């Protein structure tokens, strides 16, 4: 049987989901003024959870479902994030899931860029 030795190793379970959503950047600089109009993205959300066991302390399917359910209940599907930035969305998800051992959250616009918030 494989057990984790008492070292300073950190173990993180990571989930990823993709959701269709809309947002806008009301105060967009002139050179990207088009972002002030509501526009669509496929948002890729990645979340990390601190665990101490190497044997499924957290189940990925359950964590993904919890994040999906949260987004749907707060923002609908497709998600209507209004004037929220990726940073704001990540902070909201992280804050609402700290009790579930979430320690960081990333929100990406497609695979082009995004933000990461960590505890």
MMTF fields as JSON, N, C-alpha, C and O atoms, coordinates in Angstrom:
{
  "mmtfVersion": "1.0.0",
  "mmtfProducer": "UNKNOWN",
  "numBonds": 475,
  "numAtoms": 476,
  "numGroups": 119,
  "numChains": 1,
  "numModels": 1,
  "chainsPerModel": [1],
  "groupsPerChain": [119],
  "chainIdList": ["A"],
  "bondAtomList": [4, 2, 8, 6, 12, 10, 16, 14, 20, 18, 24, 22, 28, 26, 32, 30, 36, 34, 40, 38, 44, 42, 48, 46, 52, 50, 56, 54, 60, 58, 64, 62, 68, 66, 72, 70, 76, 74, 80, 78, 84, 82, 88, 86, 92, 90, 96, 94, 100, 98, 104, 102, 108, 106, 112, 110, 116, 114, 120, 118, 124, 122, 128, 126, 132, 130, 136, 134, 140, 138, 144, 142, 148, 146, 152, 150, 156, 154, 160, 158, 164, 162, 168, 166, 172, 170, 176, 174, 180, 178, 184, 182, 188, 186, 192, 190, 196, 194, 200, 198, 204, 202, 208, 206, 212, 210, 216, 214, 220, 218, 224, 222, 228, 226, 232, 230, 236, 234, 240, 238, 244, 242, 248, 246, 252, 250, 256, 254, 260, 258, 264, 262, 268, 266, 272, 270, 276, 274, 280, 278, 284, 282, 288, 286, 292, 290, 296, 294, 300, 298, 304, 302, 308, 306, 312, 310, 316, 314, 320, 318, 324, 322, 328, 326, 332, 330, 336, 334, 340, 338, 344, 342, 348, 346, 352, 350, 356, 354, 360, 358, 364, 362, 368, 366, 372, 370, 376, 374, 380, 378, 384, 382, 388, 386, 392, 390, 396, 394, 400, 398, 404, 402, 408, 406, 412, 410, 416, 414, 420, 418, 424, 422, 428, 426, 432, 430, 436, 434, 440, 438, 444, 442, 448, 446, 452, 450, 456, 454, 460, 458, 464, 462, 468, 466, 472, 470],
  "bondOrderList": [1, 1, 1, 1, 1, 1, 1, 1, 1, 1, 1, 1, 1, 1, 1, 1, 1, 1, 1, 1, 1, 1, 1, 1, 1, 1, 1, 1, 1, 1, 1, 1, 1, 1, 1, 1, 1, 1, 1, 1, 1, 1, 1, 1, 1, 1, 1, 1, 1, 1, 1, 1, 1, 1, 1, 1, 1, 1, 1, 1, 1, 1, 1, 1, 1, 1, 1, 1, 1, 1, 1, 1, 1, 1, 1, 1, 1, 1, 1, 1, 1, 1, 1, 1, 1, 1, 1, 1, 1, 1, 1, 1, 1, 1, 1, 1, 1, 1, 1, 1, 1, 1, 1, 1, 1, 1, 1, 1, 1, 1, 1, 1, 1, 1, 1, 1, 1, 1],
  "groupList": [{"groupName": "UNK", "atomNameList": ["N", "CA", "C", "O"], "elementList": ["N", "C", "C", "O"], "formalChargeList": [0, 0, 0, 0], "bondAtomList": [1, 0, 2, 1, 3, 2], "bondOrderList": [1, 1, 2], "singleLetterCode": "X", "chemCompType": "L-PEPTIDE LINKING"}],
  "groupTypeList": [0, 0, 0, 0, 0, 0, 0, 0, 0, 0, 0, 0, 0, 0, 0, 0, 0, 0, 0, 0, 0, 0, 0, 0, 0, 0, 0, 0, 0, 0, 0, 0, 0, 0, 0, 0, 0, 0, 0, 0, 0, 0, 0, 0, 0, 0, 0, 0, 0, 0, 0, 0, 0, 0, 0, 0, 0, 0, 0, 0, 0, 0, 0, 0, 0, 0, 0, 0, 0, 0, 0, 0, 0, 0, 0, 0, 0, 0, 0, 0, 0, 0, 0, 0, 0, 0, 0, 0, 0, 0, 0, 0, 0, 0, 0, 0, 0, 0, 0, 0, 0, 0, 0, 0, 0, 0, 0, 0, 0, 0, 0, 0, 0, 0, 0, 0, 0, 0, 0],
  "groupIdList": [1, 2, 3, 4, 5, 6, 7, 8, 9, 10, 11, 12, 13, 14, 15, 16, 17, 18, 19, 20, 21, 22, 23, 24, 25, 26, 27, 28, 29, 30, 31, 32, 33, 34, 35, 36, 37, 38, 39, 40, 41, 42, 43, 44, 45, 46, 47, 48, 49, 50, 51, 52, 53, 54, 55, 56, 57, 58, 59, 60, 61, 62, 63, 64, 65, 66, 67, 68, 69, 70, 71, 72, 73, 74, 75, 76, 77, 78, 79, 80, 81, 82, 83, 84, 85, 86, 87, 88, 89, 90, 91, 92, 93, 94, 95, 96, 97, 98, 99, 100, 101, 102, 103, 104, 105, 106, 107, 108, 109, 110, 111, 112, 113, 114, 115, 116, 117, 118, 119],
  "secStructList": [7, 7, 7, 7, 7, 1, 1, 1, 7, 7, 3, 3, 3, 3, 3, 3, 3, 3, 3, 3, 3, 3, 3, 7, 7, 6, 6, 7, 7, 4, 4, 4, 4, 4, 4, 4, 1, 7, 3, 3, 3, 3, 3, 3, 3, 3, 3, 3, 3, 3, 3, 1, 7, 1, 1, 7, 1, 1, 7, 2, 2, 2, 2, 2, 2, 2, 2, 2, 2, 2, 2, 2, 2, 2, 2, 6, 6, 6, 3, 3, 3, 3, 6, 7, 7, 2, 2, 2, 2, 2, 2, 2, 2, 2, 2, 2, 2, 4, 4, 4, 6, 3, 3, 3, 3, 3, 3, 3, 3, 6, 6, 6, 3, 3, 3, 3, 3, 3, 7],
  "xCoordList": [0.842, 0.0, 0.89, 1.893, 0.514, 1.283, 0.718, -0.476, 1.572, 1.136, 2.047, 3.202, 1.513, 2.292, 3.192, 2.734, 4.482, 5.425, 5.234, 4.711, 5.659, 5.587, 6.707, 7.816, 6.385, 7.323, 6.582, 5.417, 7.259, 6.637, 5.924, 5.624, 5.652, 4.916, 3.528, 2.895, 3.064, 1.709, 0.971, 1.501, -0.233, -1.037, -2.281, -2.972, -2.554, -3.7, -4.51, -3.963, -5.811, -6.735, -7.195, -7.53, -7.21, -7.545, -8.724, -8.769, -9.684, -10.797, -10.777, -10.158, -11.464, -11.619, -13.01, -13.469, -13.682, -14.964, -14.951, -14.197, -15.779, -15.961, -17.427, -18.314, -17.669, -19.047, -19.141, -18.206, -20.265, -20.536, -21.008, -21.808, -20.512, -20.929, -20.717, -20.081, -21.269, -21.203, -20.753, -21.109, -19.974, -19.624, -19.251, -19.241, -18.947, -18.533, -17.599, -17.561, -16.866, -15.899, -16.302, -15.832, -17.166, -17.746, -16.705, -16.901, -15.611, -14.579, -13.4, -12.267, -13.672, -12.599, -11.864, -12.496, -10.522, -9.759, -10.17, -10.701, -9.926, -10.352, -9.855, -10.589, -8.624, -8.069, -8.764, -8.612, -9.534, -10.322, -11.771, -12.406, -12.272, -13.609, -14.695, -15.742, -14.446, -15.419, -15.748, -16.812, -14.849, -15.092, -16.153, -16.626, -16.531, -17.587, -18.966, -19.929, -19.068, -20.314, -20.32, -19.274, -21.501, -21.576, -21.078, -21.454, -20.231, -19.66, -19.531, -19.512, -19.443, -19.448, -18.037, -17.148, -17.856, -16.628, -16.999, -18.069, -16.114, -16.133, -15.169, -13.952, -15.735, -14.916, -14.427, -15.215, -13.134, -12.534, -12.192, -11.422, -12.771, -12.592, -11.815, -12.212, -10.703, -9.855, -9.78, -9.574, -9.947, -9.935, -9.024, -9.003, -8.27, -7.384, -7.868, -8.293, -7.802, -8.248, -7.096, -6.428, -6.873, -5.824, -6.318, -7.4, -5.507, -5.813, -4.574, -3.454, -4.787, -3.673, -3.525, -2.498, -4.536, -4.505, -4.276, -4.697, -3.613, -3.377, -4.468, -4.385, -5.479, -6.485, -7.887, -8.727, -8.121, -9.448, -10.126, -11.3, -9.384, -9.962, -11.124, -12.133, -10.96, -12.032, -12.258, -11.304, -13.504, -13.824, -14.005, -14.785, -13.287, -13.291, -14.691, -15.074, -15.458, -16.812, -17.695, -18.494, -17.557, -18.361, -17.954, -18.812, -16.655, -16.17, -16.622, -17.048, -16.53, -16.967, -18.45, -18.865, -19.246, -20.685, -21.009, -21.9, -20.292, -20.539, -20.266, -21.05, -19.175, -18.851, -19.864, -20.335, -20.197, -21.215, -22.544, -23.169, -22.974, -24.246, -24.226, -25.215, -23.099, -22.978, -23.123, -23.904, -22.373, -22.431, -23.843, -24.354, -24.467, -25.829, -26.81, -27.68, -26.671, -27.625, -27.444, -28.416, -26.232, -25.96, -26.021, -26.559, -25.47, -25.289, -26.107, -26.113, -26.79, -27.582, -26.65, -25.426, -27.256, -26.511, -27.231, -28.404, -26.617, -25.242, -25.081, -26.032, -23.867, -23.584, -23.61, -23.021, -24.297, -24.37, -23.553, -24.067, -22.285, -21.362, -21.381, -20.696, -22.154, -22.289, -20.923, -20.166, -20.586, -19.342, -18.21, -17.236, -18.326, -17.296, -16.097, -16.249, -14.917, -13.671, -13.412, -14.09, -12.44, -12.036, -11.593, -11.865, -10.908, -10.451, -11.632, -11.605, -12.671, -13.851, -14.586, -15.039, -14.698, -15.376, -14.606, -15.201, -13.283, -12.451, -12.563, -12.667, -12.542, -12.654, -14.003, -14.071, -15.064, -16.388, -16.459, -16.962, -15.966, -15.998, -15.153, -15.59, -13.951, -13.058, -13.683, -13.685, -14.205, -14.801, -15.968, -16.145, -16.751, -17.928, -17.593, -18.457, -16.36, -15.987, -14.807, -14.251, -14.414, -13.303, -13.576, -12.668, -14.82, -15.175, -14.967, -14.838, -14.933, -14.734, -13.254, -12.928, -12.368, -10.911, -10.329, -9.178, -11.113, -10.577, -9.545, -9.795, -8.381, -7.315, -6.927, -6.232, -7.364, -7.155, -8.197, -8.79, -8.397, -9.334, -8.793, -8.344, -8.84, -8.473, -9.703, -10.508, -9.848, -10.894, -10.224, -9.579, -10.386, -9.771, -10.844, -11.948, -10.536, -11.355, -10.753, -9.681, -11.478, -10.953, -9.607, -9.503, -8.602, -7.261, -6.31, -5.108, -6.847, -6.018, -5.486, -4.444, -6.168, -5.73, -6.806, -7.958, -6.427, -7.392, -6.747, -5.809, -7.259, -6.779, -6.795, -7.552, -5.933, -5.863, -5.911, -5.19, -6.774, -6.871, -6.5, -7.012, -5.618, -5.193, -5.442, -5.413, -5.686, -5.79, -4.392, -4.239],
  "yCoordList": [-1.175, 0.0, 1.242, 1.298, 2.231, 3.467, 4.502, 4.798, 5.049, 6.109, 7.307, 7.181, 8.451, 9.68, 9.812, 9.72, 10.029, 10.219, 11.59, 12.503, 11.727, 13.006, 13.911, 13.929, 14.653, 15.618, 16.932, 17.066, 17.87, 19.16, 19.185, 20.256, 18.012, 17.949, 18.533, 18.368, 19.213, 19.72, 18.985, 18.797, 18.579, 17.882, 18.704, 19.158, 18.888, 19.672, 18.871, 18.337, 18.79, 18.234, 19.406, 20.47, 19.205, 20.289, 19.865, 18.75, 20.787, 20.55, 21.609, 22.664, 21.305, 22.265, 22.108, 20.992, 23.234, 23.225, 24.331, 25.297, 24.184, 25.208, 25.6, 24.747, 26.906, 27.384, 28.541, 29.327, 28.627, 29.768, 30.906, 30.702, 32.101, 33.239, 34.551, 34.61, 35.598, 36.931, 37.922, 37.8, 38.89, 39.992, 41.201, 41.136, 42.293, 43.503, 44.292, 44.086, 45.18, 46.011, 47.462, 48.103, 47.964, 49.292, 50.391, 51.329, 50.303, 51.345, 50.987, 51.394, 50.231, 49.787, 50.989, 51.969, 50.914, 51.971, 52.096, 51.153, 53.234, 53.519, 52.469, 52.089, 52.001, 51.047, 49.689, 48.913, 49.388, 48.145, 48.477, 47.736, 49.578, 50.066, 49.029, 49.016, 48.163, 47.128, 46.225, 45.608, 46.143, 45.305, 45.891, 45.206, 47.138, 47.731, 47.214, 47.387, 46.593, 45.933, 44.517, 43.879, 44.037, 42.678, 41.72, 41.828, 40.787, 39.834, 38.46, 38.322, 37.456, 36.053, 35.503, 35.866, 34.624, 33.83, 32.411, 32.165, 31.492, 30.214, 30.398, 30.436, 30.513, 30.693, 29.327, 28.397, 29.22, 27.992, 28.286, 29.197, 27.504, 27.717, 26.537, 25.382, 26.846, 25.827, 26.138, 27.288, 25.118, 25.308, 24.27, 23.109, 24.706, 23.818, 23.651, 24.614, 22.433, 22.079, 21.436, 20.539, 21.899, 21.329, 20.0, 19.926, 18.96, 17.658, 17.122, 17.553, 16.191, 15.576, 14.098, 13.493, 13.516, 12.099, 11.939, 12.776, 10.87, 10.585, 9.695, 9.32, 9.354, 8.418, 9.022, 8.656, 9.95, 10.499, 11.131, 10.877, 11.945, 12.689, 13.554, 13.711, 14.107, 14.837, 14.193, 13.852, 14.032, 13.432, 14.546, 15.477, 14.438, 15.454, 15.71, 16.866, 14.663, 14.834, 15.638, 16.464, 15.402, 16.101, 17.571, 18.45, 17.839, 19.228, 19.994, 21.145, 19.36, 20.015, 20.345, 21.436, 19.4, 19.605, 20.764, 21.565, 20.851, 21.927, 23.293, 24.224, 23.422, 24.706, 25.021, 26.153, 24.022, 24.218, 24.66, 25.602, 23.979, 24.313, 25.726, 26.452, 26.119, 27.467, 28.509, 29.454, 28.33, 29.29, 29.374, 30.468, 28.232, 28.227, 28.927, 29.671, 28.691, 29.281, 30.793, 31.503, 31.289, 32.72, 33.485, 34.591, 32.895, 33.625, 33.089, 33.702, 31.974, 31.341, 30.632, 30.702, 29.959, 29.311, 29.662, 29.311, 30.326, 30.806, 31.825, 32.504, 31.919, 32.789, 34.253, 34.635, 35.05, 36.491, 37.201, 37.523, 37.437, 38.023, 39.555, 40.185, 40.152, 41.606, 42.283, 41.988, 43.177, 43.944, 43.286, 43.955, 41.999, 41.319, 40.942, 40.449, 41.181, 40.748, 39.288, 38.725, 38.687, 37.322, 37.271, 36.298, 38.324, 38.384, 38.347, 37.638, 39.127, 39.179, 37.839, 37.396, 37.208, 35.911, 34.88, 34.126, 34.841, 33.885, 34.107, 33.148, 35.357, 35.658, 35.185, 34.619, 35.415, 34.991, 33.472, 32.974, 32.75, 31.282, 30.796, 29.94, 31.333, 30.926, 31.223, 30.37, 32.419, 32.81, 31.904, 31.562, 31.524, 30.703, 29.231, 28.47, 28.805, 27.39, 27.146, 26.048, 28.148, 27.955, 26.79, 26.029, 26.655, 25.578, 24.209, 23.214, 24.142, 22.88, 22.586, 21.695, 23.329, 23.178, 23.792, 23.522, 24.623, 25.298, 26.328, 27.094, 26.339, 27.259, 28.225, 29.211, 27.955, 28.889, 28.66, 27.588, 29.701, 29.612, 30.447, 31.577, 29.884, 30.59, 30.707, 29.779, 31.844, 32.026, 32.531, 33.579, 31.774, 32.087, 32.439, 31.896, 33.325, 33.597, 32.76, 33.063, 31.694, 30.691, 30.237, 30.022, 30.096, 29.776, 30.924, 30.716, 32.151, 33.29, 34.088, 34.731, 34.063, 34.812, 34.789, 34.45, 35.152, 35.143, 35.614, 36.412, 35.111, 35.544, 34.378, 33.42, 34.487, 33.483, 34.208, 35.18, 33.716, 34.231, 33.082, 31.972, 33.346, 32.341, 32.814, 34.013, 31.872, 32.213, 32.36, 32.647],
  "zCoordList": [0.0, 0.0, 0.0, 0.711, -0.801, -0.911, 0.045, 0.016, 0.886, 1.803, 1.624, 1.216, 1.932, 1.818, 3.036, 4.175, 2.783, 3.874, 4.489, 3.85, 5.726, 6.429, 5.907, 6.441, 4.859, 4.295, 4.104, 4.477, 3.533, 3.272, 1.93, 1.403, 1.379, 0.12, 0.293, 1.336, -0.734, -0.767, -1.876, -2.972, -1.586, -2.575, -2.865, -1.953, -4.14, -4.566, -5.576, -6.541, -5.349, -6.329, -7.189, -6.67, -8.507, -9.426, -10.289, -10.809, -10.43, -11.343, -12.429, -12.286, -13.512, -14.599, -15.179, -15.425, -15.398, -16.082, -17.131, -17.017, -18.137, -19.163, -19.172, -19.17, -19.182, -19.248, -20.226, -20.378, -20.872, -21.73, -20.844, -19.931, -21.117, -20.315, -21.048, -22.1, -20.459, -21.037, -19.966, -18.794, -20.389, -19.5, -20.343, -21.572, -19.677, -20.371, -19.459, -18.246, -20.064, -19.351, -19.588, -20.528, -18.735, -18.935, -19.061, -19.833, -18.331, -18.337, -19.244, -18.989, -20.295, -21.194, -21.792, -22.186, -21.862, -22.522, -23.99, -24.577, -24.558, -25.934, -26.929, -27.841, -26.765, -27.738, -27.728, -28.671, -26.661, -26.603, -26.216, -25.466, -26.73, -26.379, -26.682, -26.034, -27.664, -28.008, -26.817, -26.788, -25.841, -24.664, -23.741, -22.835, -23.957, -23.13, -23.525, -22.778, -24.672, -25.082, -24.519, -24.401, -24.176, -23.653, -24.729, -25.896, -24.323, -25.269, -24.624, -23.401, -25.477, -25.061, -24.962, -25.733, -24.0, -23.879, -23.489, -22.932, -23.783, -23.105, -21.935, -22.117, -20.731, -19.537, -19.072, -18.896, -18.878, -18.343, -16.891, -16.588, -16.013, -14.582, -14.027, -14.183, -13.376, -12.753, -11.273, -10.884, -10.445, -9.001, -8.366, -8.774, -7.359, -6.622, -5.196, -4.557, -4.702, -3.355, -2.598, -3.11, -1.385, -0.545, 0.036, 0.619, -0.133, 0.45, 1.157, 0.883, 2.055, 2.782, 2.463, 2.774, 1.848, 1.507, 0.01, -0.788, -0.355, -1.765, -2.357, -3.527, -1.578, -2.07, -2.053, -1.231, -2.971, -3.234, -2.024, -1.753, -1.31, -0.194, -0.683, 0.004, -1.876, -2.54, -3.902, -4.601, -4.267, -5.57, -6.606, -6.405, -7.692, -8.737, -9.276, -9.463, -9.529, -10.071, -9.112, -9.552, -7.829, -6.823, -6.747, -6.661, -6.779, -6.748, -7.986, -7.885, -9.151, -10.39, -10.339, -10.729, -9.856, -9.761, -8.815, -9.097, -7.699, -6.733, -7.36, -7.176, -8.092, -8.73, -9.83, -9.936, -10.647, -11.689, -11.091, -11.579, -10.035, -9.393, -8.828, -8.928, -8.235, -7.687, -8.8, -8.678, -9.871, -10.976, -11.542, -11.779, -11.756, -12.302, -11.359, -11.81, -10.05, -9.099, -8.948, -8.692, -9.1, -8.922, -10.245, -10.302, -11.306, -12.562, -13.736, -14.804, -13.564, -14.61, -15.603, -15.491, -16.561, -17.647, -18.945, -19.07, -19.913, -19.848, -18.729, -18.344, -18.219, -17.078, -17.507, -18.519, -16.721, -16.977, -15.899, -14.827, -16.194, -15.227, -15.233, -14.427, -16.129, -16.203, -16.295, -17.22, -15.373, -15.44, -14.637, -14.29, -14.343, -13.546, -14.411, -15.529, -13.877, -14.511, -14.15, -13.291, -14.803, -14.442, -12.98, -12.277, -12.527, -11.143, -10.173, -9.167, -10.495, -9.634, -9.599, -8.544, -10.755, -10.822, -10.009, -9.239, -10.173, -9.436, -7.935, -7.17, -7.513, -6.08, -5.537, -4.446, -6.29, -5.839, -5.685, -4.678, -6.662, -6.587, -5.417, -4.648, -5.28, -4.184, -2.827, -1.939, -2.669, -1.392, -1.014, 0.155, -1.996, -1.709, -1.5, -1.066, -1.796, -1.663, -0.723, -0.717, 0.071, 1.017, 1.961, 2.294, 2.387, 3.328, 2.695, 3.409, 1.376, 0.66, 0.398, -0.386, 1.047, 0.935, -0.333, -0.674, -1.043, -2.223, -1.759, -0.828, -2.42, -2.038, -3.16, -2.914, -4.368, -5.466, -6.552, -6.665, -7.343, -8.462, -9.61, -9.415, -10.797, -12.022, -12.902, -12.983, -13.559, -14.557, -15.826, -15.828, -16.898, -18.192, -19.211, -19.164, -20.111, -21.286, -22.409, -22.932, -22.764, -23.682, -23.093, -21.885, -23.923, -23.411, -23.661, -23.826, -23.691, -24.069, -22.901, -23.021, -21.787, -20.619, -19.562, -19.836, -18.355, -17.267, -15.979, -15.989, -14.885, -13.574, -12.599, -12.753, -11.586, -10.528, -9.186, -8.963, -8.299, -6.931, -5.995, -6.14, -5.04, -4.078, -2.657, -2.38, -1.761, -0.341, 0.233, 1.42]
}
